Amino acid sequence: MNIVIFGPPGAGKGTQSDKIVKKYNLFKLSTGDLLRKEINEKSELGIKIQEIVDSGKLVSNEIINRLVEKIVSDKKYKNSIIFDGYPRNLEQVKNLDVLLKENSQKINLVISLKVSLDSIIKRITGRLVCSKCGTIYNEFFNPPVKKQDCCNENTLKRRKDDSADVARNRFQTYTDTTEPIFKYYKKSGLLKEISGENKIDEIFDQITAFIKWIQGWL
Ligand code: AMP
């Protein structure tokens, strides 16, 4: 089963996909995480893309498609990927289709989390991520009280692109370039829309209901 999860920045895509990964033993392919890894490693690519990611604009399709191809063509992950933050525009949608076809796979479910800009700003400016284990907290909604051992003031960091201004930019980019691709997935009957304003577990229950339904077809 391959799943795509959509949502504006701060919609809870990362949180929900982590829960999906755990329950269904999938591999999370987050292009944002892959890019941040390159930036942290200060690789040639990382240096090239840092400014773009920090500004909230999109990195070139060529770079993104190269990163995705490595994973989709790896037999280890065959039919067990959740795509988080990819595809983000029509060219990436088409590229993903070609890649999946070449590797005898397809998308089985597309989830779109809907959240308003007001909620997004609150969520994004409060987000804290543990640099060791990757656990995501929010100082307003999910403060790091009952936390993992490694999460402390040294490891809990804000993402550099998590400011209100960048959040507005990223929301706009999402509305302009990512939302139009829903039409494509709607036509194929794969798209399921869920309110991302609800509690984390309620959203997850809705997602698992859709997955159960899909599994009945596999
Ligand atoms: P995310 O963690 O998914 O919110 O992504 C953080 C940033 O990485 C985005 O604001 C973009 O600059 C870049 N990025 C992530 N995924 C993509 C993608 N599929 N295409 C282009 N840029 C991306």
Boltz pocket constraint, residues with backbone or C-beta under 6 A from the ligand:
constraints:
  - pocket:
      binder: B
      contacts: [[A, 9], [A, 31], [A, 32], [A, 33], [A, 35], [A, 52], [A, 53], [A, 54], [A, 56], [A, 57], [A, 58], [A, 59], [A, 60], [A, 64], [A, 84], [A, 85], [A, 86], [A, 87], [A, 88], [A, 92], [A, 170]]
      max_distance: 6.0
